[in-house]
Amino acid sequence: MKDPRIPGGFFLARLRARLYNAPAMPSTTAGEIADLVEGEFRGDRSRIITGARSLSDAGSEDLSFLGNARYQGALTTTRAGVVLVNRGLEGESDRWIRVADPYFALATVLGRFFSEIPGPRGISPQARIDSTARLGQDVSVGAFASIGADVMIEDGVTIHDGVVIGEGVRIGQGARIYPNCVIYHHSLIGSRCILQAGVVIGSDGFGFATRDGRHHKIPQIGIVRIEDDVDIGAGTTIDRAALGETVIGAGTKIDNLVQIGHNVKIGKGCLIVAQVGIAGSTEIGDYCVFAGHSGASGHLRLGNRVMVGAKSAVMKDYEGPVTLAGTPARPLREHLKSEALSRKLPDLFARVGRLEKSIASETPMKRENNADDE
């Protein structure tokens, strides 16, 4: 029930104020932004820009962008101070900064001007750090984080609240580990990696030997090695190898809720989207893409630049470049042909039914004609 003491819209106004005032962007100018993204700009270079928002929400001191042509109509109504647009866009405006790729230009601006994401500063007195752990310069550790024996953390690493880091872990320079991540013993995390909340690195792979109706656990004595510049989304799990290493290549980006099995090897620059599952001992080449809810069975080998469509299941080896789709996954052209034929099945069944009825009705007449001939 609404409290009569509170003016209408009070909470909504407060909510909007908080949303529109954060995150903060240091004051800059349209000219500085244009120079940063190497854009063409014919407007007022001294125009002050203090934030970044979508075309529909932007105000006169905000930066916005047009990354998809379907939103082009919003250019006529937006109040944005400056807008990043494609170089080939028709029309003119003194607010447009023309660039080769507006989305990439936006990423460049946000990375340069926006304030750092909030996090711990320094070492919290509520953190537990083993006396044998070695921390570099400018390392921050949040409350209730636990860092085990013989851990080595390089310069500039941020470890948020509640993170658990097991014995012998190595974390490279500038990595950021968000709340409640668990990094099991002897895992290797490269420089500038980002692990979002709830990531689990190095839990046991799913390995069992079945005998006499019982499943006997196979000890998983390998490790996980994550190379530099890897992003891992919230809730993702990467299993340690049974023997040897589970490897995530440099620059690979993994979305939320992904499961990567033991001894999987993923190449560099791959994109693994939400809810993907990759079974054990599968090897994936460089610059591969797995769309949402797709997966691969175990002990497969995929070459470079293999793209797997959403909800597809890869069941055999493929060399790239190739785009796969369907269950089981097959090259896209084959999949589309199969889908086109499957849509015709109801009509084909109906036609066969009519033919069967027609044949059945004609059979007695043919038999009578044959008897008359005799």
FENQUIFEN-V595697 format. One line per field, one symbol per residue. psi: psi as a letter, one per 20 degrees, with the letter a starting at -180 (. if undefined). A space follows every 50 residues. Layout:
psi = ???
This chain:
psi = ppoiipqpjghggggggggijqqqpqpaqhggggggjlrppjboiipppi rprrhhiqaijqqaqoiphijhhihiiqjqgqpprqhjpqrqqjipoprh ohghgghgghhghqqqpqaqoaopijqopqiiqppaqkppprqjqppaqk qopaqjqporqjqporpjqpprpjqporqjqporpjqpprqjqporpjqo pjrprnoqpppkjqoppopojarpopaqkppprpjqpoqqqgqcqpporp jqppaqlqpprqjqopaqkqoorqkqporqjpppaqkqporpjrrprrkr ppaqlppprpkqopirqqqrpqpqqroqqrqgggghgghghhhigghggg ggghggggghhhghghggghghh.
